[in-house]
Amino acid sequence: MTIHAFKMQLKPGVVDEYRRRHDEIWPELSALLSDSGIYDYSIFLDEDTLSLFAVLKLRADNSRDALPDHPVMKRWWDYMAPLMDVQPGNQPREWPLPLLFHMD
């Protein structure tokens, strides 16, 4: 198991819509993430900066690196692109967050 943390950036005025879309996450996307070895996935919001902080756990045999090529993932990114800073192809911009402290 690996813990992966990263930061993303929301655009102004879209917090409620971002939350609504995640509250209604597509079952096929949820299944894809689980089948890819992702679990215990949380996204936190810094309301002052609109930065999103994501933390997820990866199973040892995960296939997370294949997600950018999956049609469901691409469709989700297209759906979310108006709300976030994205790269070409609409993948959200991610900034990795290094682990500085962990307590079990």
C-alpha positions in Angstrom: 0.0 0.0 0.0 1.2 3.5 -0.9 -0.3 6.8 0.2 -0.4 9.4 -2.6 -1.1 13.1 -1.9 -1.4 15.9 -4.4 -2.8 19.4 -4.9 -5.2 20.7 -7.6 -6.7 24.1 -8.1 -10.4 25.2 -8.5 -11.5 28.2 -10.4 -13.4 30.9 -8.4 -17.1 30.5 -7.8 -17.3 26.8 -8.5 -17.0 25.1 -5.1 -20.7 24.2 -4.8 -20.7 22.7 -8.3 -17.5 20.8 -7.7 -19.0 19.3 -4.5 -22.3 18.5 -6.3 -20.5 16.6 -9.1 -18.5 14.6 -6.6 -21.6 13.9 -4.5 -23.1 12.4 -7.7 -19.9 10.6 -8.9 -20.6 8.3 -11.7 -20.8 4.6 -10.7 -18.6 3.6 -13.6 -15.9 6.1 -12.5 -16.1 4.9 -8.9 -15.8 1.3 -10.1 -12.9 2.2 -12.4 -10.9 3.9 -9.6 -11.5 0.9 -7.2 -10.6 -1.6 -10.0 -7.4 0.4 -10.5 -6.3 -0.1 -6.9 -7.4 3.2 -5.5 -9.2 3.3 -2.2 -9.7 5.6 0.9 -9.7 8.6 -1.4 -10.4 12.1 0.1 -10.3 15.6 -1.3 -10.0 18.6 1.0 -10.6 22.3 0.2 -8.6 25.3 1.3 -11.4 27.8 1.2 -9.0 30.8 1.2 -7.0 29.7 -1.9 -9.4 27.3 -3.6 -6.7 24.7 -3.5 -7.8 21.1 -3.4 -5.7 18.6 -1.4 -6.2 15.0 -2.4 -5.1 11.9 -0.4 -5.6 8.4 -1.6 -4.2 4.9 -1.0 -3.0 2.6 -3.7 -2.8 -1.1 -3.6 0.6 -2.6 -4.4 -0.8 -4.0 -7.7 -2.5 -0.8 -8.7 -2.9 0.4 -12.3 -3.3 4.1 -11.6 -0.9 5.0 -14.4 -3.3 3.5 -17.0 -6.2 5.8 -16.0 -5.4 8.7 -18.3 -6.0 6.4 -21.3 -9.4 5.1 -20.1 -12.5 6.6 -21.8 -14.4 7.0 -18.5 -11.6 9.0 -17.0 -11.3 11.2 -20.1 -15.0 11.8 -20.0 -14.9 12.8 -16.3 -12.0 15.1 -16.9 -13.9 16.8 -19.8 -16.9 17.2 -17.4 -14.7 18.7 -14.6 -12.5 20.9 -16.8 -14.6 24.0 -16.6 -14.2 24.0 -12.8 -10.4 23.5 -12.5 -7.0 24.3 -13.8 -6.3 21.6 -16.4 -3.6 20.5 -18.7 -4.1 20.0 -22.5 -6.5 17.0 -22.7 -8.3 18.3 -19.6 -6.4 16.2 -17.1 -6.4 18.3 -13.9 -3.1 19.9 -13.1 -1.6 18.1 -10.1 1.2 19.1 -7.8 2.6 16.2 -5.7 2.8 16.8 -2.0 5.7 15.1 -0.3 5.1 13.3 3.0 6.7 15.1 5.9 5.0 13.3 8.8 2.8 10.3 9.3 1.5 8.7 12.6 -0.1 5.3 12.6 
